Amino acid sequence: MSRHLTLKLAIACLSAFALYSTSTFASPYFFQYNDDYGFYSYKPQHKYKSTQKVQLGPRPAYLVNDMDEDTRQKRRLKRRLQSCANGPFYKTDFSIGHRGAALQFPEHTKESYEAAAKMGAGIVECDVTFTKDRELVCRHSQCDLHTTTNILDTPLAAKCSIPFTPANPLTGEPASARCCTSDITLEEFKTLKGKMDASDPNATTVAQYLSGTANWRTDLYATGGTVLSHKESIRLFKKLRVKFTPELKAPSVAMPFEGDYTQQEYAQQMINEYKEAGIPARRVWAQSFNMDDVHYWIDNNPRFGKQAVFLDSRVYDDPDFTPTLADFEAMVANGVNIIAPPIFALITTDAHNNIVPSEYAKLANVAGLDIITWTLERSGRLLEDVKQGGNTFYYSSVLDAINNDGDMMNVLDVLARDVGVIGVFSDWPATVTYYANCMNIR
């Protein structure tokens, strides 16, 4: 064989390898746009694309098309995102289903979880609390059954900690109730139906009280959501082929519960249910706002503790809180690897009103912490409901830099590229999935 022919064959083989390496099942590398969205760079790929079909629906494209083009960076980002409109789309761990897909489905229900998985969420959340018989269930709060289920419209209303009280127009007292998972057994809990988390403070009847869904959400799919135990959520997530991020919720009752069920037993019970189900620790991101829970997992379940997530509420609970490098370095020294503050803590604006990383984000990165954040798609419309409607929590640090729904994609881009978050919770995971797929974030 001539040297010329050998060279041609070698080039052909290399070309075939390059083509194969960009396919779904191929080599440990992928091509990715650089920060200027202008050309491809070659980066190591640690995970293959999922072959499961993902359905994103029209919302991501709606948000992209709504993006402003008043700066060069925004124009280039918009064009980059528009170029991905036809997919293909795949599941990604960057997209985390917050309580499932709670923008339109009753949170923490089978239907909400299935919707999140269909929208490409690679990780899905079950907030964990306990019943009267100490069984773990998926609820955002131990005492939210009166707003997230139909309990007040069932015989179980008689077991609520505080029964329904109608609004009193003479005194101005709003309607109220308090129904907790710890008021009822698991068997009783399973008879309930999930609904959109809402209530009407002006209600004079139970039927009125159970309404009140925000106008930027919908009751279209709230026709009887299937509530789940924590064990059932594990089985469902395995079937959906998604990973797990359970959050151990702070008890709303005094601990130890009934004198002997301690916080440590509660924290261990949650981990035990993954062990009993044969779930590898690397597929589980246990979360808590209580640093003691995180340290408990690190000390007593080190494989799970390695990915334990400290949900940082200090940024809004403590008016005197100021992030420091020493604080973050102390977390790392004590075994904490992942921190998760709300979106507003990670971004701010510069002198030109551009969205940029906050001091908190910079210091956490310097300390070597991985960062997850919450929650996209939870504030409604950015102009009507956030800037004009006062639902500012998640965007409070960048209010001057947002004016339409398309700015969600600009916020997401800064979180991904500049802050370097490893995952984003969303009430509508399709939005984050679309961005991650377009930017080749696994």
C-alpha positions in Angstrom: 0.0 0.0 0.0 1.4 3.4 -1.0 2.1 6.1 1.6 -0.4 8.3 -0.1 -3.2 5.7 0.1 -2.3 5.0 3.8 -2.6 8.7 4.6 -6.0 9.0 2.8 -7.3 6.0 4.8 -6.1 7.5 8.0 -7.8 10.8 7.3 -11.0 8.9 6.5 -10.9 7.0 9.7 -10.3 10.1 11.7 -13.2 11.8 10.0 -15.5 8.9 10.7 -14.4 9.0 14.4 -15.1 12.7 14.6 -18.6 12.2 13.2 -19.2 9.3 15.6 -17.9 11.2 18.6 -20.7 13.8 18.2 -23.5 11.2 18.1 -25.7 10.1 21.0 -23.8 7.0 22.0 -20.3 8.0 21.2 -16.9 8.9 22.7 -16.3 10.7 25.9 -16.2 14.1 24.2 -18.7 16.6 22.9 -18.6 19.9 21.1 -19.8 22.9 23.0 -20.2 26.6 22.2 -17.8 28.9 23.9 -18.9 31.9 26.1 -19.4 34.1 23.1 -21.8 31.6 21.4 -19.6 32.0 18.3 -17.7 28.7 17.7 -17.4 25.2 19.0 -14.8 24.1 21.6 -13.9 20.6 22.4 -14.6 19.5 26.0 -14.7 16.2 27.8 -18.1 14.6 28.2 -18.7 12.7 31.4 -22.2 11.4 30.6 -23.9 10.2 27.4 -27.0 11.8 26.2 -30.2 10.1 27.3 -32.0 8.2 24.5 -35.4 8.8 26.2 -37.7 11.0 24.2 -38.4 14.4 25.8 -41.3 16.7 25.0 -40.8 20.4 25.8 -43.9 22.0 24.4 -44.2 25.6 23.2 -43.1 27.5 26.3 -39.3 27.5 25.9 -39.6 28.8 22.3 -42.1 31.4 23.6 -39.5 32.6 26.1 -36.7 32.6 23.6 -38.7 34.6 21.1 -39.6 37.1 23.8 -36.0 37.9 24.6 -34.7 41.5 24.1 -32.0 42.3 21.5 -30.8 45.6 22.9 -27.2 44.4 23.5 -24.8 42.4 21.4 -24.7 39.7 24.1 -28.5 39.3 24.3 -28.8 39.1 20.5 -26.1 36.4 20.2 -27.7 34.4 23.1 -31.2 34.7 21.5 -29.9 33.5 18.1 -28.0 30.7 19.7 -31.1 29.6 21.6 -33.3 30.0 18.5 -31.0 27.7 16.5 -31.9 24.8 18.8 -35.7 25.0 18.2 -35.9 21.7 16.5 -33.8 19.7 19.0 -33.2 16.9 19.5 -33.9 17.2 23.2 -32.7 14.9 25.9 -32.9 14.4 29.7 -30.3 16.4 31.6 -29.3 16.5 35.3 -29.0 20.3 35.0 -32.8 20.4 34.9 -34.3 19.6 38.3 -38.1 19.2 38.7 -39.1 21.4 41.7 -41.9 19.4 43.4 -42.3 17.9 39.9 -43.8 20.4 37.4 -45.6 22.7 39.8 -46.4 25.5 37.4 -49.3 23.6 36.0 -49.6 20.3 38.0 -50.4 19.8 41.6 -47.1 19.6 43.4 -45.7 16.4 44.7 -48.2 14.2 42.9 -47.6 11.3 40.5 -48.9 13.5 37.6 -46.5 16.3 38.4 -43.5 14.0 38.6 -44.4 12.3 35.4 -44.7 15.7 33.7 -41.3 16.8 35.0 -39.6 13.6 33.7 -41.3 14.0 30.3 -39.9 17.6 30.1 -36.4 16.3 30.5 -35.7 16.8 34.2 -32.9 14.4 35.0 -33.4 14.9 38.8 -36.8 15.3 40.5 -37.7 16.4 44.0 -39.7 14.8 46.8 -40.0 17.0 49.8 -40.1 14.6 52.7 -42.2 14.8 55.9 -43.9 12.3 58.2 -47.4 11.2 59.1 -48.9 10.4 62.5 -47.7 6.8 62.2 -44.2 8.0 61.2 -44.4 7.1 57.6 -42.6 9.4 55.1 -44.6 11.2 52.4 -44.0 13.8 49.7 -45.3 17.2 50.8 -43.6 20.6 50.7 -44.6 21.3 54.3 -45.8 19.1 57.1 -48.8 21.4 57.6 -49.9 22.3 54.1 -52.6 19.8 53.4 -55.3 22.4 53.7 -53.9 24.3 50.7 -52.4 21.4 48.6 -55.0 18.7 49.0 -58.8 18.3 49.3 -58.6 17.4 53.0 -61.1 20.1 54.1 -63.7 18.6 51.7 -63.4 15.1 53.3 -64.2 13.5 56.6 -60.5 13.9 57.5 -61.1 17.6 58.0 -62.2 16.7 61.6 -58.7 15.6 62.3 -57.0 18.8 61.3 -54.9 20.6 63.9 -57.0 23.8 63.3 -60.4 23.4 61.6 -61.6 25.7 58.8 -62.6 29.1 60.0 -64.4 31.3 57.5 -63.3 34.9 56.9 -65.0 37.5 59.1 -65.7 40.7 57.1 -66.6 42.6 60.3 -63.2 42.0 62.0 -61.1 41.6 58.8 -59.9 38.2 60.0 -59.0 36.0 56.9 -60.2 32.5 56.4 -57.8 29.9 58.0 -57.1 26.3 58.6 -54.2 24.1 59.5 -54.0 20.4 58.4 -50.8 18.4 58.9 -49.6 15.1 57.7 -48.8 14.4 61.4 -52.6 14.7 62.0 -53.4 11.6 60.0 -52.0 8.1 59.2 -50.4 7.1 55.9 -53.5 5.1 55.0 -55.6 8.2 55.5 -53.1 10.4 53.6 -53.4 8.1 50.6 -57.1 8.9 50.3 -56.5 12.5 49.6 -56.2 14.2 46.2 -53.6 16.8 45.4 -54.6 20.2 44.1 -52.8 23.4 43.1 -51.3 25.0 46.2 -53.7 27.9 46.9 -56.4 29.2 49.2 -58.7 32.2 49.2 -58.3 34.3 52.4 -61.7 35.9 51.8 -63.6 32.6 51.7 -66.7 32.0 53.7 -67.0 28.4 52.6 -64.7 25.4 52.2 -65.3 25.4 48.5 -64.2 29.0 48.2 -61.2 28.4 50.4 -59.9 25.6 48.3 -59.8 27.9 45.2 -57.6 30.9 44.8 -55.1 29.5 42.2 -52.8 32.3 40.9 -53.9 33.5 37.4 -50.5 32.6 35.9 -51.0 29.0 36.9 -53.9 26.7 36.0 -56.4 24.3 37.4 -56.7 22.5 34.1 -54.7 19.5 35.4 -55.8 19.8 39.1 -58.6 17.2 38.8 -57.4 14.9 41.5 -53.6 14.5 41.8 -52.3 11.3 43.1 -50.4 11.8 46.4 -47.4 9.6 47.2 -45.5 8.2 50.0 -41.7 8.7 49.9 -41.3 5.0 49.1 -43.7 5.3 46.2 -41.9 8.2 44.9 -38.7 6.2 44.8 -40.4 3.4 42.8 -41.9 6.0 40.4 -38.6 7.8 39.9 -36.8 4.5 39.2 -39.5 3.7 36.6 -39.1 7.2 35.1 -35.3 6.8 35.0 -34.7 10.0 36.9 -32.4 10.7 39.9 -33.5 11.8 43.3 -33.3 14.9 45.4 -35.3 14.5 48.6 -35.6 17.4 50.9 -36.0 16.6 54.6 -38.6 19.2 55.7 -38.4 20.9 59.0 -41.0 19.4 61.3 -44.0 21.6 62.2 -44.5 19.6 65.4 -42.2 19.5 68.4 -39.3 17.0 68.2 -38.9 14.3 69.4 -42.4 13.6 68.0 -44.6 12.0 70.6 -41.6 11.9 72.9 -39.3 9.4 71.1 -39.1 10.0 67.3 -36.0 12.2 67.1 -34.7 14.5 64.3 -31.8 12.1 63.7 -34.1 9.1 63.4 -36.2 11.1 60.9 -33.1 12.0 58.9 -31.8 8.4 58.9 -35.2 7.0 58.0 -35.2 9.0 54.7 -31.7 7.6 53.8 -32.7 4.1 54.8 -35.6 4.1 52.3 -33.1 4.6 49.4 -30.8 1.9 50.8 -33.7 -0.5 51.1 -34.7 0.3 47.5 -31.2 -0.4 46.3 -30.6 3.2 45.1 -26.9 4.0 44.8 -25.9 7.1 46.8 -24.5 8.7 43.7 -28.0 9.1 42.3 -29.3 10.9 45.4 -28.9 14.5 46.5 -30.4 14.7 50.0 -31.3 18.3 50.9 -32.0 20.2 54.1 -32.2 23.8 55.3 -30.9 22.5 58.6 -27.1 22.2 58.6 -27.4 19.7 61.4 -29.2 17.3 59.0 -26.4 17.7 56.4 -23.7 17.1 59.0 -25.6 14.0 60.2 -25.6 12.5 56.7 -21.9 13.4 56.3 -21.0 11.7 59.6 -23.3 8.7 59.5 -24.0 8.1 55.8 -20.8 9.4 54.1 -21.7 8.1 50.6 -25.0 10.0 50.8 -23.4 12.9 52.7 -20.9 13.5 49.8 -23.8 14.8 47.7 -25.9 16.3 50.6 -27.1 19.8 49.8 -27.3 22.7 52.3 -30.2 24.9 51.3 -29.1 28.3 52.4 -32.0 30.4 53.8 -29.7 32.8 55.6 -29.8 35.2 52.7 -33.4 36.1 53.5 -33.9 34.9 57.0 -31.0 36.9 58.6 -31.0 40.6 57.7 -27.5 40.8 59.0 -26.1 38.0 56.9 -23.1 38.8 54.7 -21.3 36.1 52.8 -17.7 35.6 53.6 -15.0 33.3 52.2 -14.2 32.1 55.7 -17.8 30.9 56.2 -17.8 29.0 52.9 -14.4 27.5 53.5 -15.5 26.3 56.9 -18.4 24.5 55.2 -16.0 22.7 52.9 -13.7 21.8 55.8 -16.7 20.2 57.5 -17.5 18.1 54.5 -20.2 20.2 52.8 -19.7 20.1 49.0 -22.9 21.6 47.6 -24.8 24.7 48.6 -28.2 25.9 47.3 -29.3 29.5 47.8 -32.3 31.1 46.0 -31.6 32.7 42.6 -31.5 36.3 43.8 -28.5 35.5 46.1 -26.3 34.5 43.1 -26.9 37.4 40.8 -26.8 41.2 40.8 -26.4 44.0 38.3 -23.3 46.0 37.3 -23.0 49.7 36.5 -24.4 49.1 33.1 -27.4 47.2 34.4 -26.1 43.9 33.1 -26.9 40.8 35.2 -23.6 39.4 36.7 -22.6 37.0 39.5 -23.0 38.3 43.1 -20.4 38.4 45.8 -22.0 35.3 47.3 -21.5 33.4 44.1 -17.9 34.5 43.7 -17.0 33.5 47.2 -18.7 30.2 47.1 -16.9 29.4 43.9 -13.5 30.4 45.4 -14.2 28.1 48.3 -14.8 25.2 46.0 -18.5 24.7 46.6 -20.7 23.4 43.9 -23.9 25.5 43.6 -27.5 24.6 42.9 -30.2 27.2 42.8 -34.0 27.6 43.0 -36.6 28.3 41.6 -37.1 29.2 38.0 -40.7 29.6 36.7 -42.1 30.1 40.2 -42.8 33.9 40.0 -45.3 34.2 37.2 -44.8 36.7 34.4 -41.7 38.9 35.0 -43.4 42.2 34.1 -47.0 41.7 35.2 -46.5 39.5 38.3 -42.9 40.3 39.4 -42.2 44.0 38.6 -45.8 45.2 38.7 -47.4 42.5 40.9 -44.8 42.5 43.7 -43.9 38.8 43.4 -40.3 39.8 43.5 -38.6 37.2 45.8 -36.5 35.3 43.2 -35.6 38.4 41.2 -35.2 41.0 43.9 -31.5 41.6 43.2 -32.0 42.2 39.4 -35.4 44.0 39.2 -33.9 46.8 37.1 -32.6 44.4 34.5 -35.8 42.5 33.8 -38.8 43.6 31.9 -40.3 40.6 30.1 -40.6 36.8 30.3 -37.7 36.3 27.9 -35.4 37.7 30.6 -35.7 34.3 32.3 -33.4 33.0 29.7 -30.9 35.8 30.3 -31.0 35.0 34.1 -30.5 31.3 33.3 -27.6 32.0 31.1 -25.7 34.0 33.7 -26.4 31.3 36.3 -25.0 28.7 34.0 -22.1 30.5 32.3 -20.9 33.0 34.9 -22.0 31.6 38.2 -21.4 28.0 37.1 -24.3 26.4 38.9 -24.5 22.6 38.4 -28.3 22.5 38.5 -31.4 24.7 38.5 -34.7 23.8 40.1 -37.7 24.8 38.0 -41.5 24.6 38.3 -41.5 24.0 34.6 -38.4 21.9 33.8 -38.8 22.2 30.0 -37.4 25.7 30.2 -34.1 24.6 31.9 -34.0 21.5 29.7 -34.2 23.5 26.6 -31.3 25.8 27.7 -29.1 23.0 28.8 -29.7 21.0 25.7 -28.9 24.0 23.5 -25.7 24.7 25.4 -24.7 21.0 25.6 -24.9 20.9 29.4 -25.3 17.4 30.6 
